[in-house]
Amino acid sequence: MNNPQKRNNVVLSGLLVLIVSVLVFVPCAVRNVGYATTSFVVQSKPSEKVKLITASGIEDFVSNLNDNGKLGYRLDKSLNYGGEGPTQSYAAVLRLDSPNTYEYDWLSSPDKRLLEDRLNTQAKQGLNLANVYALTYCSSGPSDEPANPNSPKSLIFRLNKGDAFLVERRNGETEQTREYKVFINKVRLGDSAEKNIQASIDTAAQHGFRPVKILFARQGLLDFSVSVVVEKNLRDDSSSKTEYRFLKKTSGLPKDINELAAQGFRFITGRRVGLVGLALLEKRATDATTYTLIEEKKYAKEFDKTVALGNSYQAVMTGDLSCGSTEPENERLVFAQNAPNEKHEYKIKTISFKNGSADSESLNDFQKLLADGYQVKDLFYAGGFNVIFEK
């Protein structure tokens, strides 16, 4: 290699090989990056049309909703259970509604007199009421009831009941599409609360409002009240003037519900607090039906039996939470008599948890039932977190 010309030829050949190698390698590198990016985008797209989420505490719950809302998931059904206030657990079924996106927030209003203004303030920013969660808070004291009921440490003096309100906005829209009113009445002996709230609902219904939620608040020994939230769709100018009925009973609630059901009224929502039963119904049929209410804790024995008698599942009549409750008390599952030729199949799946989250086997079973043609009908908590599937 002493010949300078040969040495130059070798160097030139090496440079050509290097240049060609670089030219070949760079496009390959770019394509590989392109493939990697494409693969990442595909993996980030939601793969489930319906999904189940759980969380501990409402802050984490709302954060979880927002993370999924950015991907196009919208709240379908939800509930809270166990614990007090900040330690309560939450679960929700979300349904994919892309390309829309959703965002969520929450508020509380211990003073229900301020609630109407707070809900409408949110509505003016495009945030509409999505759900309400009953909360119980007990100030520090013994978990067991003292022998002396007049003791300052008695649960009745330390017990506070209220609600957390979840609001939802779609696609960042800030136009107001809903308006709210809140009717409040102290709960005392007699039926004055029932009559007063009924009169308020009747007046609001003439202006296109419909009742959507029953609230119950309690602070201390005698200060407890019932409230009803009514909502108006501002985009629907043709809102029909529907009849509604509000019931407050310490006994005989199923009987009164069925008397109205015979006149074409249908169950909207209900709630039980102690001995007080509350229900909202609307006139939306011309034929009669019959409702059956079963104790939620007895669902394992009574659910299939009730369905076999020609009934279909309708809703949960929400129960009550007291200090130290691990699950709602006095909850009822509501069934209605089937229409002619109507028949449904049901499965109830109890969700198992591992390290605070639903385990993979439960989530797989959840998706398998959806693939088999079942739809999520409702959620409830009795001896565990349960999902009702229907087809």
Buried (B, 14 or more C-beta within 10 A) or exposed (E): EEEEEEEEEEEEEEEEEEEEEEEEEEEEEEEEEEEEEEEEEEEEEEEBEBBBBBBBBBEBBBEBBBEBBEBBBBBBBBBBBBBBBEEBBBBBBBBBBEEEBBBBBBBBBBEBEEBBEBBBEBBEBBBBBBBBBBBBBBEEBEEEBEEEEEBEBBBEBBBBBBBBBBBBBBEEEEEBBBBBBBBBBEBEEEEEBBEBBBEBBBEBBEEBBBBBBBBBBBBEEEEBBBBBBBBBBBEEEEBEEEBBBBBBBEEEBBEBBBEBBEEBBBBBBBBBBBEBBBBBBBBEEEEEBBBBBBBBBEBEEBBEEBBEEEBBBBBBBBBBBBBEBEBBBBBBBBBBBBEEEEEEEBBBBEBBEEEEBBEEEBBEBBBEBBEEEBEBBBBBBBEEBBBBBBE
